[in-house]
Amino acid sequence: MGPPAKQALSNPERFELLDCIAQKGTGIDEGELAELLGLSATKVRYHLTVLHSADLVRHPDRSPDRYVVAAAA
């Protein structure tokens, strides 16, 4: 795991987001994550941007509003 991923996961809310996304397996959208975690949609969107920039999550094919855990290289 590189420095960007470690930095991204240093925040407990992002770690929890990633865990929820992993458990969902088939993908989950921002609204579902916000509801599950009791966070605002804005906060979830910010954290997803950080996780995406660190290559920890990605959008599944043809689903730009959903997120899945990125496969480890």
TAHU-V220787 format. One record per pair of residues at least 4 apart in sequence whose C-alpha atoms are under 7 Angstrom apart, sorted by the first residue. I is the first residue (numbers start at 1). J is the second residue. If there is no record, write none. Layout:
BEGIN
((I | J) (I | J))
END
This chain:
BEGIN
((1 | 5) (1 | 6) (2 | 6) (3 | 7) (4 | 8) (4 | 54) (5 | 9) (5 | 54) (5 | 56) (6 | 10) (8 | 14) (8 | 50) (8 | 51) (8 | 54) (9 | 14) (9 | 15) (11 | 15) (12 | 16) (13 | 17) (14 | 18) (14 | 47) (15 | 19) (16 | 20) (17 | 21) (18 | 22) (19 | 23) (20 | 24) (21 | 25) (21 | 27) (21 | 28) (21 | 67) (21 | 68) (21 | 69) (22 | 68) (22 | 69) (24 | 28) (25 | 68) (26 | 68) (27 | 66) (27 | 67) (27 | 68) (28 | 32) (28 | 33) (28 | 66) (28 | 67) (28 | 68) (29 | 33) (29 | 65) (29 | 66) (29 | 67) (30 | 34) (30 | 41) (30 | 44) (30 | 45) (31 | 35) (31 | 41) (32 | 36) (33 | 37) (34 | 38) (34 | 39) (34 | 40) (34 | 41) (34 | 44) (35 | 39) (39 | 43) (39 | 44) (40 | 44) (41 | 45) (42 | 46) (43 | 47) (44 | 48) (45 | 49) (46 | 50) (47 | 51) (48 | 52) (49 | 53) (50 | 54) (51 | 55) (51 | 56) (51 | 57) (52 | 56) (52 | 57) (52 | 58) (55 | 70) (56 | 69) (56 | 70) (57 | 67) (57 | 68) (57 | 69) (57 | 70) (58 | 67) (58 | 68) (58 | 69) (58 | 70) (59 | 63) (59 | 64) (59 | 66) (59 | 67) (59 | 68) (60 | 66) (60 | 67) (60 | 68))
END
